[in-house]
């Protein structure tokens, strides 16, 4: 039998308090004076990569294949996520609690508690509620707005996030950060000023998605650091609590019946799109928890703005929508410059 040190283990969310004051604050910093660690940078890049691909696959399922229910896709994603977590936990590849990064800790923990206690589930229930609202609003917002305008309107999320963080944890920001955020929002309005496909319902859903995203990220930052759970543990709680609620909601709305009547349900192309969407949703949720706990809710939102360059380019290439014009290009550039300035302040500690 192999020794426990040779077992596989995956990275968990936030480091222990000792690590925060030691290695995480010293040699793991990206640059001298930087406020971001190398692990935080890894989480940010992972999130941006997954987010770009997931938006495109969700758009393909809902628009290209005209799948009738975003809620069912969310349910499939949640079921796959819980299944992945269950298998990885049973095989002792991952742990659900912070600090159990070593294989021996995972083994010892698995013999004392099977998964998580009822008290822990109750403690994380506010996070699960905000997660459910965030997922439903985000999935629905992709349908009614073209990809370029979707990413443009979503950039205003950072303002909602800063406001919610100030309300919940009293977070304050420097003038440099506020200025860079203001540039992002101004660029978003400039870029969207000539959208000829205006849809009041679609725009309203996107702004509702912005609000739920801000509340969700701020809740991760607050509960994720006080519950003792890592990213996998928080994802497990979300799935266990939200899955039955979402299943009941799809039943009473008739979404499951519409899904069974969907003509392309077993088409190979659609099944591949749906499978990749579920896998990317799992990776995206993990990277969101990791990025938010290691960095901050605002940094998570800014990363969403930085990855928009690739989302917009690929969205125009595959789905079309918003036409190119000088005003739109100027607005996009202003938004990217603002996001870049924030990233500079974060990386170099200005």
BABA-123704 format. One line per 2 residues: their letters; for each residue x, y, z of N, C-alpha, C. Coordinates in steps of 0.1 Angstrom, whole numbers, plus 5000, padded with zeros to 4 digits. Layout:
BEGIN
a> X,Y,Z,X,Y,Z,X,Y,Z | ...
***
This chain:
BEGIN
xx> 5008,4988,5000,5000,5000,5000,5009,5012,5000 | 5005,5022,4992,5013,5034,4991,5012,5043,5003
xx> 5022,5050,5007,5021,5059,5019,5011,5070,5015 | 5005,5076,5026,4995,5087,5024,5001,5099,5017
xx> 5014,5101,5018,5019,5113,5012,5020,5112,4997 | 5018,5100,4991,5018,5098,4977,5004,5100,4971
xx> 4994,5101,4979,4980,5103,4973,4979,5116,4966 | 4969,5116,4957,4967,5129,4950,4959,5138,4958
xx> 4961,5151,4957,4953,5161,4963,4951,5173,4955 | 4940,5180,4955,4937,5192,4947,4938,5204,4956
xx> 4941,5216,4950,4942,5228,4959,4929,5232,4964 | 4929,5237,4976,4917,5241,4983,4916,5256,4982
xx> 4907,5262,4989,4904,5277,4987,4914,5285,4994 | 4911,5290,5006,4919,5300,5013,4929,5294,5022
xx> 4941,5300,5023,4951,5294,5032,4948,5295,5047 | 4954,5288,5055,4952,5289,5069,4957,5303,5075
xx> 4953,5307,5087,4957,5319,5092,4972,5320,5093 | 4979,5308,5096,4993,5309,5097,5000,5312,5084
xx> 4994,5306,5073,4999,5308,5060,4997,5322,5056 | 4986,5328,5060,4983,5342,5056,4994,5351,5061
xx> 4998,5348,5073,5008,5357,5079,5022,5353,5076 | 5024,5341,5070,5038,5337,5067,5041,5337,5052
xx> 5040,5325,5046,5044,5323,5032,5035,5331,5023 | 5022,5332,5026,5013,5339,5017,5016,5354,5017
xx> 5022,5359,5028,5025,5373,5028,5040,5376,5025 | 5048,5365,5022,5062,5367,5019,5066,5362,5005
xx> 5072,5350,5004,5078,5346,4992,5067,5343,4981 | 5055,5341,4985,5045,5338,4975,5039,5351,4968
xx> 5043,5363,4972,5038,5375,4965,5044,5375,4951 | 5035,5380,4942,5040,5381,4928,5051,5391,4927
xx> 5050,5403,4933,5061,5413,4932,5062,5419,4946 | 5073,5425,4948,5076,5432,4960,5066,5444,4962
xx> 5058,5444,4973,5048,5454,4975,5035,5450,4969 | 5034,5439,4962,5021,5435,4956,5011,5430,4966
xx> 4998,5433,4964,4988,5428,4973,4982,5415,4968 | 4987,5409,4958,4982,5396,4953,4993,5386,4953
xx> 4990,5374,4958,4999,5363,4958,4999,5355,4945 | 5009,5347,4943,5010,5339,4931,4998,5329,4930
xx> 4993,5324,4941,4982,5315,4942,4969,5323,4938 | 4968,5336,4942,4957,5344,4938,4957,5347,4924
xx> 4969,5349,4918,4970,5351,4903,4965,5339,4896 | 4969,5327,4900,4965,5315,4894,4950,5313,4894
xx> 4944,5317,4906,4929,5316,4907,4922,5326,4897 | 4928,5338,4896,4922,5348,4887,4922,5344,4872
xx> 4934,5338,4868,4935,5334,4854,4926,5322,4851 | 4925,5313,4861,4917,5301,4859,4902,5305,4858
xx> 4898,5315,4866,4884,5320,4865,4881,5326,4851 | 4890,5334,4846,4888,5341,4834,4887,5331,4822
xx> 4896,5321,4822,4895,5311,4812,4882,5303,4811 | 4878,5299,4823,4865,5291,4824,4853,5300,4820
xx> 4853,5312,4825,4842,5321,4823,4840,5324,4808 | 4850,5326,4800,4849,5329,4786,4842,5317,4779
xx> 4847,5305,4782,4842,5293,4775,4828,5290,4779 | 4825,5292,4792,4811,5288,4797,4801,5297,4790
xx> 4803,5310,4789,4794,5319,4783,4791,5315,4769 | 4801,5311,4761,4799,5307,4747,4791,5294,4746
xx> 4794,5284,4755,4786,5272,4754,4772,5274,4759 | 4769,5282,4769,4756,5285,4773,4748,5292,4762
xx> 4755,5301,4756,4748,5309,4745,4745,5299,4734 | 4754,5290,4731,4751,5280,4720,4739,5271,4723
xx> 4738,5267,4736,4727,5258,4740,4714,5266,4739 | 4714,5278,4744,4701,5286,4745,4697,5293,4732
xx> 4707,5297,4724,4703,5305,4712,4705,5296,4700 | 4717,5290,4698,4719,5283,4685,4710,5270,4684
xx> 4708,5263,4696,4699,5252,4696,4685,5255,4701 | 4683,5268,4705,4670,5272,4710,4665,5263,4721
xx> 4673,5259,4731,4669,5251,4742,4659,5259,4750 | 4648,5254,4754,4637,5262,4760,4639,5267,4774
xx> 4648,5261,4782,4648,5264,4796,4663,5265,4801 | 4666,5278,4806,4679,5280,4812,4679,5273,4826
xx> 4667,5272,4833,4667,5266,4846,4672,5251,4845 | 4668,5244,4835,4671,5230,4834,4687,5229,4832
xx> 4692,5237,4824,4707,5237,4822,4714,5239,4835 | 4709,5249,4843,4714,5252,4856,4713,5239,4865
xx> 4702,5232,4864,4699,5220,4872,4709,5209,4868 | 4711,5207,4855,4721,5198,4850,4735,5201,4855
xx> 4739,5214,4855,4752,5218,4860,4753,5215,4875 | 4743,5217,4882,4743,5215,4897,4745,5200,4900
xx> 4737,5192,4893,4738,5177,4895,4752,5172,4891 | 4757,5177,4880,4771,5172,4876,4781,5177,4887
xx> 4780,5189,4892,4789,5194,4902,4789,5186,4914 | 4777,5183,4919,4776,5174,4931,4782,5160,4929
xx> 4779,5155,4917,4784,5142,4914,4800,5142,4914 | 4806,5152,4907,4820,5153,4907,4826,5154,4921
xx> 4820,5162,4930,4824,5164,4943,4823,5152,4951 | 4812,5144,4950,4810,5132,4957,4821,5122,4954
xx> 4823,5120,4941,4833,5110,4937,4847,5114,4942 | 4851,5127,4940,4864,5131,4944,4866,5130,4959
xx> 4855,5133,4967,4855,5132,4981,4856,5117,4986 | 4849,5109,4979,4849,5095,4983,4862,5088,4980
xx> 4869,5093,4969,4882,5088,4966,4893,5095,4974 | 4889,5104,4983,4899,5111,4991,4909,5119,4984
xx> 4905,5124,4972,4913,5133,4964,4912,5148,4969 | 4900,5151,4975,4898,5165,4980,4893,5164,4994
xx> 4893,5175,5000,4886,5177,5014,4876,5188,5013 | 4867,5189,5022,4857,5200,5022,4861,5211,5032
xx> 4871,5210,5040,4874,5219,5050,4887,5226,5048 | 4889,5238,5052,4901,5246,5051,4912,5239,5060
xx> 4924,5239,5055,4936,5234,5062,4938,5219,5061 | 4928,5212,5054,4930,5198,5052,4937,5195,5039
xx> 4948,5202,5036,4954,5201,5023,4963,5188,5022 | 4967,5183,5033,4976,5171,5032,4967,5159,5031
xx> 4973,5149,5025,4965,5136,5023,4962,5130,5036 | 4971,5131,5046,4968,5124,5059,4956,5131,5066
xx> 4956,5144,5064,4944,5152,5070,4931,5147,5064 | 4932,5145,5051,4919,5141,5044,4915,5127,5049
xx> 4925,5118,5050,4922,5105,5055,4916,5105,5069 | 4922,5113,5078,4918,5113,5091,4904,5119,5092
xx> 4902,5130,5084,4889,5136,5085,4878,5128,5079 | 4881,5119,5069,4870,5111,5063,4866,5100,5072
xx> 4874,5096,5082,4870,5086,5091,4861,5091,5102 | 4862,5104,5105,4854,5110,5116,4841,5115,5112
xx> 4841,5121,5100,4828,5127,5095,4827,5123,5080 | 4815,5119,5076,4813,5115,5063,4814,5126,5053
xx> 4806,5137,5055,4807,5148,5046,4807,5161,5055 | 4795,5167,5056,4793,5179,5064,4781,5178,5073
xx> 4782,5185,5085,4771,5184,5094,4760,5193,5090 | 4748,5190,5096,4736,5198,5094,4738,5212,5098
xx> 4746,5214,5109,4748,5228,5114,4756,5236,5104 | 4766,5229,5097,4773,5236,5087,4765,5240,5075
xx> 4756,5231,5071,4746,5234,5060,4738,5246,5063 | 4733,5247,5076,4725,5258,5080,4733,5271,5080
xx> 4745,5270,5084,4754,5282,5084,4756,5288,5070 | 4757,5279,5061,4760,5283,5047,4747,5285,5039
xx> 4735,5284,5045,4723,5285,5037,4721,5299,5031 | 4726,5310,5037,4725,5323,5030,4733,5324,5017
xx> 4745,5317,5017,4753,5316,5005,4746,5308,4994 | 4739,5297,4998,4732,5289,4989,4721,5297,4982
xx> 4714,5305,4990,4702,5313,4985,4707,5323,4975 | 4718,5330,4978,4723,5340,4969,4729,5333,4956
xx> 4735,5321,4958,4740,5314,4947,4729,5310,4937 | 4718,5305,4942,4706,5301,4934,4701,5313,4926
xx> 4699,5325,4933,4695,5337,4926,4705,5341,4915 | 4717,5340,4919,4728,5344,4909,4728,5335,4897
xx> 4727,5322,4899,4727,5313,4887,4715,5315,4878 | 4703,5316,4884,4691,5317,4876,4691,5331,4868
xx> 4695,5341,4875,4695,5354,4868,4706,5355,4857 | 4717,5349,4860,4728,5349,4850,4725,5341,4838
xx> 4719,5329,4840,4715,5320,4829,4705,5327,4820 | 4695,5333,4826,4684,5339,4819,4689,5352,4811
xx> 4699,5359,4817,4704,5371,4811,4711,5369,4798 | 4717,5357,4797,4724,5353,4784,4715,5352,4772
xx> 4702,5348,4775,4693,5345,4764,4689,5358,4756 | 4685,5368,4764,4679,5380,4757,4688,5390,4752
xx> 4701,5390,4754,4710,5400,4749,4721,5394,4742 | 4726,5400,4731,4737,5395,4723,4749,5395,4732
xx> 4759,5386,4728,4771,5384,4737,4779,5397,4739 | 4781,5406,4729,4789,5418,4731,4782,5427,4741
xx> 4769,5429,4739,4761,5438,4748,4760,5432,4762 | 4759,5419,4763,4759,5412,4776,4771,5415,4784
xx> 4783,5414,4778,4795,5416,4785,4797,5431,4788 | 4792,5440,4779,4792,5454,4782,4784,5458,4794
xx> 4772,5453,4795,4763,5456,4806,4768,5450,4819 | 4774,5438,4818,4779,5431,4830,4790,5438,4837
xx> 4797,5447,4829,4808,5454,4836,4804,5463,4847 | 4791,5467,4847,4787,5476,4858,4785,5469,4871
xx> 4787,5455,4871,4786,5447,4883,4796,5452,4893 | 4807,5458,4889,4817,5462,4899,4812,5472,4908
xx> 4804,5481,4904,4798,5492,4912,4789,5486,4923 | 4780,5476,4919,4772,5469,4928,4780,5462,4938
xx> 4791,5455,4934,4799,5448,4943,4806,5456,4953 | 4811,5468,4949,4818,5477,4959,4807,5482,4969
xx> 4795,5485,4965,4785,5490,4974,4781,5479,4984 | 4779,5467,4979,4775,5456,4988,4786,5452,4998
xx> 4799,5452,4993,4810,5450,5002,4811,5461,5013 | 4808,5473,5009,4809,5484,5019,4797,5482,5030
xx> 4786,5477,5025,4774,5475,5034,4777,5464,5044 | 4782,5452,5038,4784,5440,5046,4796,5440,5055
xx> 4807,5444,5050,4820,5443,5057,4827,5456,5059 | 4821,5468,5055,4827,5481,5057,4839,5483,5048
xx> 4841,5476,5037,4853,5477,5029,4853,5491,5022 | 4865,5498,5023,4866,5511,5017,4877,5510,5006
xx> 4877,5519,4996,4886,5518,4985,4893,5531,4983 | 4905,5531,4977,4913,5542,4975,4907,5550,4963
xx> 4912,5563,4961,4908,5571,4950,4912,5564,4937 | 4924,5558,4936,4928,5552,4924,4919,5540,4920
xx> 4915,5532,4929,4905,5521,4926,4892,5527,4921 | 4887,5537,4928,4874,5543,4925,4875,5549,4911
xx> 4886,5556,4908,4888,5562,4895,4888,5551,4884 | 4895,5540,4886,4895,5530,4876,4882,5523,4874
xx> 4874,5522,4884,4861,5516,4883,4851,5526,4876 | 4853,5539,4879,4845,5549,4872,4848,5548,4857
xx> 4860,5546,4853,4864,5545,4839,4858,5533,4832 | 4857,5522,4840,4851,5510,4834,4836,5512,4831
xx> 4829,5518,4841,4814,5521,4839,4812,5531,4828 | 4820,5541,4827,4818,5551,4817,4820,5545,4803
xx> 4831,5536,4802,4833,5529,4789,4821,5520,4786 | 4815,5514,4796,4804,5505,4793,4792,5513,4787
xx> 4789,5524,4792,4778,5532,4787,4782,5538,4773 | 4794,5541,4771,4798,5546,4757,4797,5535,4747
xx> 4801,5523,4751,4801,5511,4742,4786,5507,4739 | 4777,5508,4748,4764,5504,4746,4754,5515,4741
xx> 4759,5527,4739,4750,5538,4735,4744,5536,4721 | 4750,5528,4713,4745,5526,4699,4740,5512,4697
xx> 4736,5505,4707,4730,5492,4706,4717,5493,4699 | 4715,5488,4687,4703,5489,4680,4693,5478,4683
xx> 4698,5468,4691,4689,5457,4694,4684,5458,4709 | 4680,5470,4713,4676,5473,4727,4664,5464,4730
xx> 4665,5458,4742,4654,5449,4747,4653,5453,4762 | 4642,5459,4765,4640,5463,4779,4640,5452,4789
xx> 4634,5441,4785,4634,5429,4794,4648,5423,4795 | 4655,5422,4784,4668,5416,4784,4678,5425,4792
xx> 4677,5438,4791,4686,5447,4798,4682,5446,4813 | 4669,5445,4817,4665,5445,4831,4671,5432,4837
xx> 4670,5421,4830,4675,5408,4835,4690,5409,4838 | 4698,5416,4828,4712,5417,4830,4715,5425,4843
xx> 4708,5436,4845,4711,5444,4857,4707,5437,4869 | 4696,5429,4869,4692,5420,4880,4704,5410,4883
xx> 4709,5405,4872,4721,5395,4873,4733,5402,4880 | 4735,5415,4876,4746,5423,4883,4744,5424,4898
xx> 4731,5427,4902,4729,5428,4916,4730,5415,4924 | 4725,5404,4918,4726,5391,4925,4741,5386,4925
xx> 4748,5390,4914,4763,5386,4914,4770,5393,4925 | 4767,5406,4927,4774,5414,4937,4771,5409,4951
xx> 4758,5405,4954,4755,5400,4967,4761,5386,4969 | 4761,5378,4959,4767,5365,4959,4782,5365,4963
xx> 4790,5374,4955,4804,5375,4958,4807,5380,4971 | 4800,5390,4976,4802,5395,4989,4799,5385,5000
xx> 4789,5377,4997,4785,5366,5007,4796,5356,5007 | 4802,5352,4996,4813,5343,4996,4825,5348,5004
xx> 4828,5361,5002,4839,5367,5010,4836,5367,5025 | 4824,5368,5028,4821,5369,5043,4819,5355,5049
xx> 4811,5346,5043,4809,5333,5049,4820,5323,5046 | 4826,5325,5034,4837,5316,5030,4849,5316,5039
xx> 4851,5328,5046,4863,5329,5055,4859,5326,5069 | 4846,5324,5072,4842,5322,5086,4836,5308,5088
xx> 4833,5301,5078,4827,5288,5079,4836,5276,5081 | 4849,5278,5078,4859,5268,5079,4859,5258,5067
xx> 4851,5261,5057,4851,5253,5045,4859,5259,5034 | 4865,5250,5025,4872,5255,5014,4862,5256,5002
xx> 4868,5258,4990,4859,5260,4978,4851,5248,4975 | 4856,5236,4977,4849,5224,4974,4837,5222,4984
xx> 4840,5225,4997,4830,5224,5007,4818,5234,5005 | 4821,5246,5001,4811,5256,4998,4803,5252,4986
xx> 4809,5247,4976,4802,5242,4964,4793,5230,4967 | 4797,5221,4976,4789,5210,4980,4777,5215,4988
xx> 4778,5224,4997,4767,5230,5004,4757,5236,4994 | 4762,5244,4985,4753,5250,4975,4745,5240,4967
xx> 4752,5230,4963,4745,5219,4955,4734,5212,4963 | 4738,5208,4975,4729,5201,4984,4716,5209,4987
xx> 4718,5222,4990,4707,5230,4994,4699,5235,4982 | 4706,5239,4971,4699,5245,4960,4693,5235,4950
xx> 4699,5223,4949,4694,5213,4940,4680,5209,4941 | 4675,5205,4953,4661,5202,4955,4651,5213,4952
xx> 4656,5225,4956,4647,5237,4953,4646,5240,4938 | 4657,5239,4931,4657,5241,4916,4649,5230,4909
xx> 4650,5217,4914,4643,5206,4908,4628,5209,4910 | 4623,5213,4921,4609,5215,4924,4604,5227,4915
xx> 4613,5237,4913,4609,5249,4905,4607,5245,4890 | 4616,5236,4885,4615,5232,4871,4603,5223,4869
xx> 4599,5216,4880,4587,5207,4878,4574,5215,4878 | 4573,5225,4887,4560,5233,4887,4559,5242,4875
xx> 4570,5246,4869,4570,5255,4857,4568,5247,4844 | 4570,5234,4845,4569,5226,4833,4581,5226,4824
xx> 4593,5230,4830,4605,5230,4823,4610,5216,4819 | 4608,5207,4828,4613,5193,4826,4605,5187,4814
xx> 4592,5190,4814,4583,5185,4803,4588,5191,4789 | 4591,5204,4789,4596,5210,4777,4609,5204,4773
xx> 4617,5201,4783,4630,5195,4780,4628,5181,4773 | 4619,5173,4778,4617,5160,4772,4611,5161,4758
xx> 4604,5172,4755,4599,5174,4741,4609,5181,4732 | 4620,5185,4737,4630,5192,4729,4635,5183,4718
xx> 4634,5187,4705,4638,5178,4694,4652,5174,4693 | 4661,5183,4699,4676,5180,4698,4682,5175,4711
xx> 4673,5170,4720,4678,5166,4733,4689,5156,4732 | 4687,5146,4723,4697,5135,4722,4706,5137,4709
xx> 4706,5148,4704,4714,5151,4692,4729,5151,4697 | 4738,5145,4690,4752,5145,4695,4758,5159,4697
xx> 4755,5168,4688,4761,5182,4690,4756,5188,4702 | 4743,5187,4705,4737,5194,4717,4742,5187,4730
xx> 4743,5174,4730,4748,5167,4741,4762,5170,4745 | 4770,5172,4735,4784,5177,4737,4784,5190,4743
xx> 4776,5200,4737,4776,5213,4743,4771,5213,4757 | 4761,5205,4760,4756,5204,4774,4766,5198,4784
xx> 4773,5188,4779,4783,5182,4788,4794,5191,4791 | 4799,5198,4781,4810,5208,4783,4805,5219,4791
xx> 4793,5224,4790,4787,5234,4798,4787,5230,4813 | 4783,5218,4816,4783,5213,4829,4797,5212,4835
xx> 4807,5207,4827,4820,5206,4832,4827,5220,4835 | 4824,5229,4826,4829,5243,4828,4823,5250,4839
xx> 4810,5247,4842,4803,5253,4853,4809,5248,4866 | 4813,5236,4867,4820,5231,4879,4833,5238,4881
xx> 4841,5239,4871,4854,5245,4872,4853,5260,4874 | 4842,5266,4868,4840,5280,4871,4836,5283,4885
xx> 4827,5275,4891,4823,5277,4905,4835,5276,4914 | 4843,5266,4911,4855,5264,4920,4864,5276,4919
xx> 4867,5281,4907,4876,5292,4905,4870,5305,4911 | 4857,5307,4911,4850,5318,4917,4853,5319,4932
xx> 4850,5307,4938,4853,5306,4953,4868,5309,4956 | 4876,5303,4948,4891,5304,4950,4895,5318,4949
xx> 4891,5325,4938,4895,5339,4935,4889,5348,4945 | 4877,5346,4949,4871,5356,4959,4877,5354,4973
xx> 4880,5342,4977,4885,5340,4990,4900,5344,4991 | 4907,5341,4980,4922,5345,4980,4924,5360,4978
xx> 4915,5366,4970,4917,5380,4966,4906,5388,4973 | 4896,5391,4965,4884,5399,4971,4873,5398,4961
xx> 4861,5402,4965,4849,5402,4956,4851,5412,4945 | 4857,5424,4948,4859,5433,4937,4869,5428,4927
xx> 4880,5422,4932,4890,5416,4922,4883,5406,4914 | 4875,5398,4919,4867,5388,4911,4859,5394,4900
xx> 4853,5406,4904,4845,5413,4894,4854,5419,4883 | 4865,5425,4887,4874,5431,4877,4879,5420,4868
xx> 4882,5408,4873,4886,5397,4864,4876,5394,4854 | 4863,5395,4858,4853,5393,4848,4853,5404,4837
xx> 4858,5416,4840,4859,5426,4830,4871,5423,4821 | 4882,5419,4827,4894,5417,4819,4892,5405,4808
xx> 4884,5395,4812,4882,5384,4803,4872,5387,4792 | 4866,5399,4793,4856,5403,4783,4862,5405,4769
xx> 4875,5408,4768,4881,5410,4755,4879,5397,4747 | 4882,5386,4753,4881,5373,4745,4866,5369,4743
xx> 4858,5372,4753,4843,5369,4752,4837,5376,4741 | 4840,5389,4740,4834,5398,4729,4839,5393,4716
xx> 4852,5391,4714,4858,5387,4701,4852,5374,4697 | 4851,5364,4705,4846,5351,4702,4831,5352,4699
xx> 4824,5360,4707,4810,5362,4706,4806,5368,4692 | 4813,5378,4688,4811,5384,4675,4814,5374,4664
xx> 4824,5365,4666,4828,5356,4656,4818,5345,4654 | 4812,5340,4665,4803,5328,4664,4788,5332,4664
xx> 4785,5342,4671,4770,5345,4672,4766,5359,4666 | 4775,5367,4662,4772,5380,4656,4765,5389,4667
xx> 4757,5399,4662,4750,5407,4671,4753,5422,4669 | 4760,5428,4679,4763,5442,4679,4773,5445,4668
xx> 4769,5455,4659,4778,5458,4649,4790,5467,4654 | 4801,5466,4647,4813,5474,4650,4810,5488,4646
xx> 4814,5498,4655,4814,5512,4651,4825,5519,4660 | 4828,5531,4657,4839,5538,4664,4835,5540,4679
xx> 4823,5544,4681,4819,5547,4695,4819,5534,4704 | 4815,5523,4698,4816,5510,4705,4830,5506,4709
xx> 4839,5508,4699,4853,5504,4701,4859,5513,4711 | 4856,5526,4711,4861,5535,4721,4856,5531,4735
xx> 4844,5528,4736,4838,5524,4749,4845,5511,4755 | 4847,5501,4746,4853,5489,4750,4867,5491,4755
xx> 4875,5500,4747,4888,5503,4751,4889,5510,4765 | 4880,5519,4767,4879,5526,4780,4877,5516,4792
xx> 4868,5506,4789,4866,5496,4799,4878,5487,4802 | 4885,5484,4791,4897,5475,4793,4908,5483,4800
xx> 4909,5496,4797,4919,5504,4803,4916,5505,4818 | 4904,5508,4822,4900,5508,4836,4903,5495,4843
xx> 4900,5484,4837,4902,5471,4843,4917,5469,4844 | 4925,5473,4834,4939,5472,4835,4946,5480,4846
xx> 4940,5492,4848,4945,5501,4859,4942,5495,4872 | 4930,5489,4874,4927,5483,4887,4937,5471,4889
xx> 4939,5463,4879,4948,5452,4880,4962,5456,4884 | 4967,5468,4878,4980,5473,4881,4981,5477,4896
xx> 4970,5484,4901,4970,5488,4915,4970,5476,4924 | 4963,5465,4920,4963,5453,4928,4976,5446,4928
xx> 4982,5445,4916,4995,5437,4915,5006,5444,4922 | 5007,5457,4920,5019,5465,4924,5016,5472,4937
xx> 5005,5471,4943,5002,5476,4956,5002,5491,4957 | 4996,5498,4946,4995,5512,4946,4983,5517,4953
***
